[in-house]
Each structure stands twice: as C-alpha cells, then as structure tokens.
Amino acid sequence: MLLPTLLDGLIWRSHRPEGGMRRVNFFVYHMLVTESGEYADALKWLAATGDPGIIAHPVANMMSDTLWNGVVYRQFVVYKMWNILSLAVFMLSQGILPRMITVDITPETKRNYLIAIACGRLFTYSLGMGRLAGFHLSRIWTWCRSTLKRIFEQIDTYMEAMVLFKKEIGNVWRSLVSPDEDASKKANANESSNMYNIISFVLMVILVVMLTHEPILWCINEAEIPTDDCPGATDGIKYRYSIMACLSLIIHWIMIVDLAVFSTEISAFLLVCGHVVDEVKTFMAGLTFLLLMFGSAFPIFCSTAAGNCPPVAGNFSNMPHAILSLFAITLGWFEADYVMNVRETDQMFLAVLFLFVGLSVILLLNLLIAQLNRSYEYIYQDMIGFAKLNRASLIVEAMVSCSKAKWERFRDSLHFERKLEFDPGDLGLAGAIQSYEPQAVCSVLEETIKRFGGSTSVDMPWPQEKSNTEDQEERFDRLELLLQKALSRMSTQKGKARDKGGSAGQMGSGSGTLQSSGSGSFEMPRQASGMSRQASI
C-alpha cells in the first residue's frame, strides 16, 4: 500500500513542456546503489511482490530499463547464443545430416556425413551436457556447503540433527534450483527462472541417457568408425535413442523461448498462454474421468455381442482401444458418418455414445472456452505488467552473476554524483537519471518543488511550511475579498445611474411645485436622494 506513494515521491516532472516533451528526473540512486557502492536489491523486492501494477510503475520501469540496457542485455544475449548454437548443432547431428545419408551416395560422402554427425554429437555431449552438468553441480555444491553445514552446526544431538534435516530436506529441490546462503533474502521473484532451471536439469538427464544409448559408441569396435550400423547397435537401442533425441530437441526449443523478452508484446502473449494452461489442466482432468468411465463400459457391448463390435469409428473391443477411440471422437478426428453407422446395429450403444459426446463435447469443451475467456479477461488487464515482471526476474537473476568490475563501470557511467537541472538554468539535486517523456503522459500544472527564500546554510532552521489546509483557507479569503470588491463596484455604478435618473425627474417635478407651492416641496426629493445614496454606499 505504501509503495506507490514512495515511488511517486522519487519522480520530479517539469510543469513547463518543451516541444511537446516534458523533462523528468528519477531519483533512483539509493534504489540501485547501496551505501558501500554495491548493487542494491530494490528491484528484486519490487519483483518479489508479484504485483504487475508496482513493477509497471515509472520508477521500477526506469530501473529495469537502465539495468537491462547497461548490464544485462549483452550478458543475456551471450548466454542465449549458447542455447541457439546447441540447438543448431543438435538439429544438424540428429535430424538433418542423418537424413542426407541415402543409398545413392558414394562411400566417401557417406563417411564425411558420419564424421560430421559424430562431431556434432561430441559437441552436444561435451560442451552442451558438460555446461549443464557444471551449472547444476555447482548449485548442488552450494546447497551442500550452505544448507547442510548450517544444519549440522546448529545442532547438539543426533536426534535434533534428524529433526532439522527432515524439516530442511523438503526444500532440496527448490534449493537446487535457486541456492544461496540466505534463502529468505535470495529467493527469486518469479517462477519462470526456476522453471528454466528445472527444464535444463531434465535436458541434462536426457542427454546422459542418450550418451548411454549412442549407436556410434556401441559400434566403437568396428573396423570403420564412425558408424552406427553394427550388430551392437540393435533396433531397441536405436528406438530408445530416437525417443530421447526427440524429447531433447523439443526441450532445446523451449529453452530459447526466453528470447521473447526482447519484445514486450510477445512476452505478454506467452505469459497469457502460460496462465490459461491451468484451465486446460482442469478440462483434461474432467475429460480423463469421462474417458475412463465410458472406456471401461463400452467393451461390455462387444462382449455381449459375442465379440462383434458395432461398426463405429474406432475400436471398442477392449478398454485401451475404447479410450483412444472416444478421445478421437471428442477431438473430431472421425467424421459423423462413421459414428452414425452404429445406428443400424445397436441402439443402446448409440444412446450411450450420444451421452458421452454430450458430456465431453457440449459440456466440457464449452466450459473450457468460458474458463479461457474469463482467465484471459483477468490477465489482459495487467498483461504488460506481467511481461515487465518476467523481465525484471531475468534482470534480478542476471545481476547475481554480474562481476564487481562490470558493475562499477556501469555505476560510474550513470554519473550519480552530478547535479541535474530541473529546468534550464535551475540546478537541482544529484542522484537522479534524467529523461524526457511526452507531455500527454502525465499532466503537471504546478511546480512540485517548494522554494524558500533566505540563506542556504545548514545551521539555519528549516523554514516553517504551511499546511495545505491553511493555504486553501488563504485562497478562499482572497477570493471572498475580490468578490466583495466586485459587488461593491457594481452596486455603486447602479446607484449612480439611479441617482442621475431620479435627479432629472425631481427637477422637472420641483419646478412645477415651486411655481405653485414654494420651496418646501423642493427639499423632499433631495432628502430622499441622499438616503438612497447612503443605502447604496
């Protein structure tokens, strides 16, 4: 609740736009740099809130952009280049070059292809798998050195050791993913980085299994190497190897999805897709229940009919075939004509089939669409904020491995010690980053800096500041005085106009009366006119 107020107070915007742009100073020095000159963890704590509104605040956005452009960008690109290179080499050695070996090529060309395949797979097992193994083994070593050491140092007896070990062992997997000496302070802000580490760990395990099934290694004793065609490389080994290679290729592609961070729109779309996966899981749970229920019931019709199943799309002779057929019907893989062929054979079978289609297609699929719409409506409101939250988590993770020398060069390039201008010629405070934004982004009608006259000595007492209530009361008093003066002028002008008109009328009447009755009747109008002037004043 207090963060928006705190962050708003770190922004100064000029109320004098220049050419449609407004000067803005972001005082983020203490948000980025500690008192000792090291990197501050403010962005990590902002990302740890998980609030897309907070992370989309201009101050947090400025911090993210500054760190991304100054430190993380090159480091992230270099790190991802390894993933792209590993993907390219893996595709060449597993999918492209083996398909180019045909029966009509020369033995020399075939041997060159096999050498290229062996080199590519050697690169995958040595550099690719070796890099992942070193990464995860270092994390395991960090966890063992910090967590286990802390456990056994703080205990006195064997029983206390077992209790603490049982309590801490539940966090082993989380510690392997994101280990540190102080888990409460080094916890990651977003689960995407943890998911990436889990996927990379799974890839490492699959590559290890592939190494044990590598056909070239099974044919290492052949006369002509490299080759994958020998009695040792059986069909079973090659089949299992192909399955592992397929999974590895898919994981290689998943690991470069983080490149979407360069585009906020694409990153937001991926986050929306990831958010609606939970709704798909709920749908699949309900569909699985229906498939198991009807898949176990449909084979009864086949058994009662002496093993002759109705001529319907799919095979319902046993439970696995029935489940697969019902799943195909749900996804619309069979035409309706095939399903309606059962009408002439077994009416009860058709009724049960209609019941299943009604529950799975009409009910579950429509509920899934409604849930996806509702989930998308919720996530769309803060879609850009969630994308920035994802990028902030990547920045936080990258800053942990940033070297001290690189950080000091970046910190010095910001020149936080230099005092920045508020407006041209108006020297302001240090510790800020200045930028410009369009005038229409934020409306600023008054100067937000309160200035006081007098000496700037630190020994002088701080000027007494008037409260907003007193300032408003003074404004209302001045406004009331101006209104009173305006009404007084208007009343005076009206009185003079009436006075002139009354004097002219009385002069005409007085002249006639003077002729008839004398001077007494002439004084009454003058007295009345005087009273009127007094009333108007």
C-alpha positions in Angstrom: 0.0 0.0 0.0 2.9 2.4 0.7 5.0 1.5 -2.3 3.1 3.7 -4.9 3.4 6.7 -2.6 7.1 6.0 -2.1 7.8 5.6 -5.8 5.7 8.6 -6.8 7.9 10.7 -4.4 11.0 9.7 -6.4 9.8 11.4 -9.6 10.0 15.1 -10.5 8.3 16.3 -13.6 8.6 19.8 -15.1 5.5 21.8 -15.5 7.0 23.6 -18.5 7.0 21.3 -21.5 9.4 21.9 -24.4 8.3 21.0 -27.9 5.7 18.5 -26.6 8.1 16.8 -24.3 8.4 17.0 -20.5 11.6 16.8 -18.5 11.5 14.1 -15.8 14.1 13.3 -13.1 14.0 9.9 -11.5 15.9 9.9 -8.1 16.8 6.2 -8.1 20.3 6.3 -6.8 19.5 4.6 -3.5 17.3 2.1 -5.3 20.3 1.0 -7.4 23.3 1.6 -5.2 24.0 0.8 -1.6 25.9 3.0 0.8 29.1 0.9 0.1 28.6 1.3 -3.7 27.4 -2.2 -4.4 24.2 -3.2 -6.2 21.1 -2.7 -4.2 18.3 -5.3 -4.1 15.4 -2.9 -4.5 14.3 -4.2 -7.9 14.4 -7.8 -6.5 12.0 -6.9 -3.7 9.7 -5.0 -6.1 9.6 -8.1 -8.4 9.0 -10.3 -5.3 5.7 -8.6 -4.7 4.3 -10.2 -7.8 2.2 -7.1 -8.4 2.2 -6.1 -12.1 1.0 -2.6 -11.2 4.0 -2.0 -8.9 6.6 -3.3 -11.4 5.0 -1.2 -14.2 5.5 2.0 -12.2 7.7 4.5 -14.0 10.4 4.3 -11.3 10.5 0.5 -11.4 10.3 0.6 -15.2 13.2 3.1 -15.3 15.3 0.9 -13.1 14.6 -2.2 -15.2 15.4 -0.4 -18.5 18.6 1.1 -17.1 19.9 -2.3 -15.8 18.8 -4.1 -18.9 20.4 -1.7 -21.4 23.6 -1.2 -19.3 24.4 -4.6 -17.8 22.0 -7.5 -18.6 21.4 -7.1 -22.3 24.9 -8.2 -23.5 25.1 -10.9 -20.8 21.7 -12.3 -21.7 22.5 -12.3 -25.4 25.8 -14.1 -24.9 24.1 -16.7 -22.6 21.4 -17.4 -25.1 23.8 -17.7 -28.0 25.0 -20.9 -26.4 21.4 -22.2 -26.4 20.9 -21.2 -30.1 24.3 -22.8 -31.1 23.4 -26.0 -29.2 20.0 -26.2 -30.9 21.6 -25.7 -34.3 24.2 -28.4 -33.8 21.7 -30.8 -32.3 19.4 -30.4 -35.2 22.2 -31.0 -37.7 23.6 -34.1 -36.0 20.2 -35.7 -35.2 17.7 -34.6 -37.8 19.3 -33.1 -40.9 22.6 -34.9 -41.6 21.3 -38.5 -40.9 18.5 -38.0 -43.4 21.0 -37.0 -46.1 22.7 -40.4 -46.0 20.9 -42.4 -48.7 21.7 -45.5 -50.8 22.7 -43.5 -53.9 25.6 -41.5 -52.3 29.2 -42.5 -52.6 31.0 -44.2 -49.6 33.3 -41.2 -49.3 30.4 -38.8 -49.0 28.7 -41.1 -46.5 31.8 -41.2 -44.4 32.0 -37.4 -44.4 28.5 -37.2 -43.2 29.1 -39.7 -40.5 32.2 -37.7 -39.3 30.1 -34.5 -39.2 27.4 -36.4 -37.3 30.0 -37.7 -34.8 31.5 -34.2 -34.3 28.1 -32.7 -33.7 27.1 -35.3 -31.1 30.5 -34.9 -29.5 29.9 -31.2 -29.2 26.5 -31.9 -27.6 27.8 -34.4 -25.1 30.9 -32.5 -24.2 30.1 -28.8 -24.3 26.3 -28.9 -24.1 25.8 -31.6 -21.5 29.1 -30.6 -19.8 28.0 -27.0 -19.4 24.6 -28.0 -17.9 26.3 -30.6 -15.6 28.8 -27.9 -14.3 25.9 -25.5 -13.8 23.8 -27.8 -11.7 26.7 -29.5 -9.9 27.8 -26.0 -8.7 24.3 -25.4 -7.4 24.3 -28.7 -5.6 27.7 -27.9 -4.1 26.4 -24.5 -3.0 23.4 -26.1 -1.3 25.6 -28.7 0.4 28.1 -26.1 1.6 25.5 -23.7 2.9 22.4 -25.6 4.0 23.9 -28.8 5.3 26.7 -27.0 7.0 24.2 -24.7 8.7 22.1 -27.7 9.8 24.9 -29.6 11.4 26.5 -26.6 13.0 23.3 -25.6 14.9 22.6 -28.9 16.5 23.8 -30.6 19.6 22.5 -34.1 19.4 21.8 -36.7 16.8 18.0 -36.5 17.2 18.0 -32.8 16.8 20.0 -33.3 13.6 17.5 -35.7 12.2 14.6 -33.4 13.0 16.2 -30.4 11.3 17.4 -32.5 8.4 13.8 -33.8 7.8 12.5 -30.2 8.0 15.0 -28.9 5.5 15.1 -31.8 3.1 11.7 -30.7 1.7 13.4 -27.6 0.3 16.2 -29.6 -1.5 14.7 -29.2 -5.0 13.9 -25.6 -4.5 17.5 -25.0 -3.2 18.9 -26.9 -6.2 17.0 -24.6 -8.5 17.9 -21.3 -6.7 20.5 -22.0 -3.9 22.1 -19.3 -1.7 23.4 -18.8 1.8 20.3 -16.9 2.9 17.3 -18.3 1.2 14.9 -15.8 2.6 16.9 -12.9 1.1 18.0 -14.6 -2.1 14.6 -16.1 -3.1 13.7 -15.5 -6.7 10.9 -13.1 -7.6 9.4 -15.1 -10.5 8.9 -18.8 -11.1 10.0 -18.6 -14.7 13.7 -18.7 -13.9 13.1 -21.8 -11.6 11.2 -23.5 -14.4 14.0 -22.8 -16.8 16.5 -24.4 -14.4 14.2 -27.4 -14.0 13.9 -27.8 -17.8 17.7 -27.5 -18.2 18.2 -30.2 -15.5 15.8 -32.5 -17.3 17.7 -31.9 -20.5 20.9 -32.8 -18.8 19.4 -36.1 -17.6 18.1 -37.0 -21.0 21.5 -36.2 -22.6 23.1 -38.6 -20.1 20.6 -41.3 -21.1 21.3 -40.6 -24.8 25.0 -41.0 -24.2 24.4 -44.5 -22.8 22.4 -45.4 -26.0 24.6 -43.6 -28.5 24.8 -46.0 -31.6 28.2 -44.7 -32.6 29.6 -45.7 -29.2 28.0 -49.2 -29.5 29.9 -49.5 -32.8 33.2 -48.2 -31.5 34.9 -51.6 -32.0 34.1 -51.8 -35.7 36.8 -51.6 -38.3 35.4 -48.4 -39.9 34.5 -45.7 -37.5 32.4 -43.7 -37.1 29.4 -45.7 -37.9 26.0 -46.5 -36.4 25.3 -49.7 -38.4 26.7 -52.7 -36.4 25.3 -55.7 -34.5 25.9 -54.0 -31.2 23.5 -51.1 -32.1 20.3 -53.1 -32.0 16.9 -51.8 -33.1 15.8 -51.4 -29.5 18.8 -49.2 -28.7 18.2 -47.1 -31.7 14.5 -46.8 -31.0 15.0 -45.6 -27.4 17.8 -43.3 -28.6 15.3 -41.7 -31.1 12.8 -41.1 -28.4 15.4 -39.4 -26.2 16.6 -37.3 -29.2 13.1 -36.2 -30.0 12.5 -35.0 -26.4 15.9 -33.3 -26.3 15.1 -31.4 -29.4 11.8 -30.2 -28.0 13.5 -29.0 -24.8 16.2 -27.2 -26.8 13.4 -25.2 -28.5 11.7 -24.5 -25.2 14.9 -23.2 -23.7 15.1 -20.3 -26.2 11.6 -19.1 -25.6 13.1 -16.6 -23.1 14.2 -14.6 -26.2 10.7 -13.2 -26.3 11.8 -10.9 -23.5 13.1 -8.6 -26.3 9.5 -7.8 -27.2 7.1 -6.9 -24.5 4.1 -7.8 -26.7 5.4 -11.4 -27.5 6.4 -11.9 -23.9 3.0 -10.8 -22.7 1.3 -13.2 -25.1 3.4 -16.1 -23.9 2.5 -15.2 -20.3 -1.1 -15.3 -21.2 -0.7 -18.7 -22.8 1.1 -20.0 -19.7 -1.6 -18.5 -17.5 -4.5 -20.3 -19.3 -2.7 -23.7 -19.1 -4.2 -24.2 -15.6 -7.7 -24.1 -17.2 -6.7 -26.7 -19.8 -5.4 -28.9 -16.9 -8.9 -28.7 -15.3 -10.5 -29.6 -18.6 -8.2 -32.6 -19.1 -8.9 -33.9 -15.6 -12.7 -33.9 -16.3 -12.2 -35.4 -19.7 -9.9 -38.1 -18.3 -12.6 -39.1 -15.9 -15.2 -39.4 -18.7 -12.8 -41.4 -20.8 -12.1 -43.9 -18.1 -15.8 -44.2 -17.2 -17.1 -44.8 -20.7 -14.0 -46.5 -21.9 -14.4 -49.2 -19.3 -18.2 -49.5 -20.1 -18.1 -49.7 -23.9 -16.3 -53.0 -24.2 -19.2 -54.7 -22.4 -21.3 -54.2 -25.6 -18.6 -56.1 -27.6 -18.5 -59.0 -25.1 -22.3 -59.3 -25.0 -22.4 -59.4 -28.8 -20.1 -62.3 -29.0 -17.0 -60.2 -29.8 -18.6 -58.4 -32.7 -18.3 -54.7 -32.0 -20.6 -52.3 -33.8 -19.2 -50.7 -37.0 -18.4 -47.4 -35.4 -15.4 -45.1 -35.7 -12.6 -46.7 -33.8 -12.2 -50.0 -31.9 -14.1 -50.7 -28.7 -13.0 -54.3 -28.3 -11.0 -53.5 -25.1 -10.6 -50.7 -22.7 -7.4 -49.1 -24.1 -8.8 -49.1 -27.7 -12.1 -47.8 -26.4 -10.5 -44.9 -24.5 -8.4 -43.9 -27.6 -11.4 -44.1 -29.9 -13.5 -41.9 -27.5 -10.7 -39.4 -27.3 -10.5 -39.3 -31.1 -14.3 -38.7 -31.3 -14.0 -35.8 -28.7 -11.4 -34.1 -30.8 -13.4 -34.6 -34.0 -10.9 -36.9 -35.7 -13.7 -39.1 -37.2 -16.5 -37.9 -39.4 -20.1 -38.0 -38.2 -21.0 -40.6 -40.9 -18.7 -43.2 -39.3 -20.3 -42.6 -35.9 -23.8 -42.9 -37.3 -23.1 -46.4 -38.8 -23.8 -47.8 -35.3 -27.5 -46.8 -35.7 -28.4 -49.9 -37.6 -26.6 -52.3 -35.2 -27.1 -51.4 -31.6 -29.5 -48.6 -30.5 -28.3 -48.8 -26.8 -24.7 -48.4 -27.9 -25.7 -45.3 -29.9 -27.5 -43.8 -26.9 -24.5 -44.3 -24.6 -22.3 -42.9 -27.3 -24.5 -39.8 -27.6 -24.4 -39.4 -23.8 -20.6 -39.4 -23.9 -20.4 -36.9 -26.8 -22.9 -34.6 -25.0 -20.8 -34.6 -21.8 -17.4 -34.3 -23.4 -18.1 -32.0 -26.4 -21.1 -30.0 -25.5 -20.4 -29.6 -21.7 -16.7 -29.8 -21.1 -15.5 -28.0 -24.3 -17.9 -25.1 -23.8 -16.9 -24.9 -20.1 -13.2 -24.8 -21.2 -14.0 -21.9 -23.7 -15.8 -20.0 -20.9 -12.9 -20.5 -18.5 -10.4 -19.4 -21.0 -12.3 -16.3 -21.8 -12.6 -15.5 -18.1 -8.9 -16.2 -17.5 -7.8 -14.1 -20.5 -10.0 -11.2 -19.4 -8.3 -11.3 -16.0 -4.8 -11.5 -17.3 -5.3 -8.9 -20.1 -5.8 -6.1 -17.7 -2.2 -6.4 -16.5 -0.7 -8.2 -19.5 2.1 -5.6 -20.0 2.8 -5.5 -16.2 3.2 -9.3 -16.2 5.6 -9.1 -19.1 7.7 -6.5 -17.3 7.6 -8.7 -14.2 9.0 -11.5 -16.1 11.8 -9.3 -17.5 12.5 -8.0 -14.0 13.0 -11.5 -12.7 15.5 -12.2 -15.5 17.4 -9.0 -14.6 17.5 -10.0 -10.9 18.9 -13.4 -11.8 21.5 -11.9 -14.1 22.7 -9.3 -11.6 23.6 -12.1 -9.2 26.3 -13.3 -11.5 27.5 -9.8 -12.5 31.1 -9.2 -11.7 32.2 -6.4 -9.4 34.3 -4.6 -12.0 31.5 -4.7 -14.6 29.1 -3.2 -12.0 31.4 -0.4 -11.0 31.9 0.6 -14.7 28.2 0.7 -15.1 27.6 2.6 -11.9 30.2 5.2 -12.8 28.7 5.7 -16.3 25.5 6.9 -14.7 27.2 9.9 -13.0 25.0 9.9 -10.0 27.3 12.4 -8.3 26.5 15.0 -10.9 23.7 17.5 -10.0 21.0 17.7 -12.7 18.9 20.6 -13.7 15.2 20.9 -13.1 14.6 23.4 -15.7 17.3 25.1 -17.9 19.5 27.1 -15.6 17.8 25.7 -12.4 20.4 23.4 -10.9 18.9 20.6 -8.8 19.9 17.6 -6.8 22.3 14.7 -7.5 21.5 11.0 -7.6 19.0 11.0 -10.4 18.5 9.8 -14.0 17.0 12.4 -16.3 14.9 11.6 -19.3 12.0 13.1 -21.4 8.5 11.9 -21.8 5.6 13.1 -24.0 3.6 15.9 -22.5 0.4 13.9 -22.7 1.7 11.1 -20.5 1.2 13.0 -17.2 -0.5 16.3 -16.6 1.6 18.6 -14.4 0.0 22.1 -13.8 2.1 23.4 -10.9 5.7 23.2 -9.8 6.1 20.4 -7.3 9.2 21.9 -5.7 8.6 24.3 -2.8 11.2 27.0 -2.7 12.0 29.2 0.3 14.0 32.5 0.3 16.9 33.2 2.6 20.2 31.6 3.4 21.0 28.0 2.4 23.3 27.4 5.4 22.7 24.1 7.2 22.9 25.9 10.5 19.7 27.9 9.7 16.4 26.5 10.9 14.2 24.9 8.4 11.5 27.3 7.1 8.1 26.7 8.5 5.9 25.1 5.9 2.3 26.0 5.7 -0.1 23.1 5.5 -2.4 22.6 2.6 -5.4 23.5 4.7 -4.0 26.9 5.6 -3.1 27.5 2.0 -6.6 26.7 0.8 -8.1 29.0 3.5 -6.0 31.9 2.4 -7.0 31.3 -1.2 -10.7 31.3 -0.2 -10.2 34.5 1.8 -8.6 36.3 -1.1 -11.3 35.1 -3.4 -14.0 36.3 -1.0 -12.4 39.8 -0.8 -12.2 40.0 -4.6 -15.9 39.1 -4.8 -16.9 41.7 -2.2 -15.0 44.4 -4.1 -16.6 43.5 -7.4 -20.1 43.6 -5.8 -19.3 46.9 -4.2 -18.3 48.4 -7.6 -21.4 47.0 -9.3 -23.7 48.4 -6.6 -22.0 51.9 -6.8 -22.5 52.1 -10.5 -26.2 51.1 -10.2 -26.7 53.7 -7.5 -25.2 56.5 -9.6 -27.4 55.5 -12.5 -30.5 55.7 -10.4 -29.4 58.9 -8.8 -29.0 60.6 -12.2 -32.4 59.4 -13.3 -34.1 60.5 -10.0 -32.5 63.9 -10.0 -33.7 64.7 -13.5 -37.3 63.6 -12.6 -37.3 65.6 -9.4 -36.0 68.7 -11.1 -38.9 68.6 -13.5 -41.5 68.0 -10.7 -39.9 70.5 -8.4 -40.1 73.3 -10.9 -43.8 72.8 -11.2 -44.3 72.7 -7.5 -42.1 75.6 -6.9 -44.4 77.7 -9.0 -47.4 76.6 -7.1 -46.4 75.9 -3.5 -42.9 77.3 -2.8 -39.6 75.8 -1.7 -40.8 73.3 0.9 -41.8 70.8 -1.6 -38.4 71.0 -3.3 -36.4 69.7 -0.4 -38.1 66.3 0.0 -36.7 64.8 -3.2 -33.2 65.9 -2.2 -33.5 64.2 1.2 -34.8 61.0 -0.5 -32.0 61.1 -2.9 -29.5 61.4 -0.1 -31.0 58.5 1.7 -30.8 56.4 -1.5 -27.1 57.2 -1.9 -26.4 56.3 1.7 -28.1 53.0 1.3 -26.2 52.2 -1.9 -22.9 53.0 -0.2 
